[in-house]
Amino acid sequence: MTERPRKSIRANRVNRPLQRVRDRFSYDDPDKRLLAEIAEQVIEQRIARDLSQKELADLCATSQPAIARLESGARPARIDTLQRIASALDCELEVRFRPRTKTKEKRNED
């Protein structure tokens, strides 16, 4: 029996859940794209730290099904939940407003 290289096992462990998220969402819809991007980042960071959904849930005082819903994009997470997840993953949570159109000041400058 041939052993599979550890790297390919790890790649599959990351790629399968990410592909499910990508297949589920239309990235043309900005709202759905945001949910998918958050889900992808949580999956990537959780797996990089070798945590199961249950272990992550325990670290941020939530349930495994809540983590699964967030990772599947089934439901948007609240900001306080994202903060707890980011803290458990030793990450910084950034939330920004980026204008899609020119602001009033910018229009007056033109």
CORWOJO-V535139 format. One record per pair of residues at least 6 apart in sequence whose ideal C-beta (glycine too) atoms are under 8 Angstrom apart, sorted by the first residue. I is the first residue (numbers start at 1). J is the second residue. D is the distance in whole Angstrom. If there is no record, write none. Layout:
# CORWOJO-V535139
i | j | d
I | J | D
I | J | D
This chain:
# CORWOJO-V535139
i | j | d
10 | 47 | 8
13 | 47 | 6
14 | 43 | 7
14 | 44 | 7
14 | 47 | 5
17 | 43 | 5
17 | 47 | 8
17 | 71 | 6
18 | 40 | 6
18 | 43 | 6
18 | 44 | 7
20 | 72 | 7
21 | 36 | 5
21 | 39 | 5
21 | 40 | 6
21 | 43 | 7
21 | 71 | 7
21 | 72 | 7
21 | 73 | 6
22 | 36 | 7
22 | 40 | 8
24 | 36 | 7
24 | 72 | 7
24 | 73 | 6
25 | 32 | 5
25 | 33 | 7
25 | 35 | 7
25 | 36 | 4
25 | 73 | 6
26 | 32 | 6
26 | 33 | 8
27 | 33 | 5
27 | 36 | 7
32 | 73 | 7
35 | 73 | 5
35 | 76 | 6
36 | 73 | 6
38 | 70 | 7
38 | 76 | 8
38 | 77 | 7
38 | 82 | 7
39 | 70 | 6
39 | 71 | 5
39 | 72 | 7
39 | 73 | 5
42 | 67 | 8
42 | 70 | 6
42 | 71 | 6
42 | 85 | 6
42 | 89 | 8
43 | 71 | 5
45 | 89 | 4
45 | 91 | 6
46 | 53 | 7
46 | 56 | 5
46 | 67 | 8
46 | 71 | 8
46 | 89 | 7
49 | 89 | 6
49 | 90 | 8
51 | 59 | 7
51 | 89 | 8
53 | 64 | 5
53 | 67 | 4
53 | 68 | 6
53 | 71 | 7
54 | 64 | 4
54 | 67 | 8
56 | 67 | 5
56 | 85 | 7
56 | 88 | 6
56 | 89 | 7
57 | 63 | 5
57 | 64 | 5
57 | 66 | 7
57 | 67 | 5
59 | 88 | 4
60 | 81 | 7
60 | 84 | 4
60 | 85 | 5
60 | 87 | 7
60 | 88 | 4
61 | 84 | 6
62 | 81 | 6
62 | 84 | 7
62 | 85 | 8
66 | 81 | 7
67 | 85 | 8
69 | 75 | 5
70 | 77 | 5
70 | 81 | 8
70 | 85 | 8
77 | 85 | 7
79 | 95 | 7
82 | 93 | 6
83 | 93 | 6
86 | 92 | 7
86 | 93 | 4
102 | 110 | 8
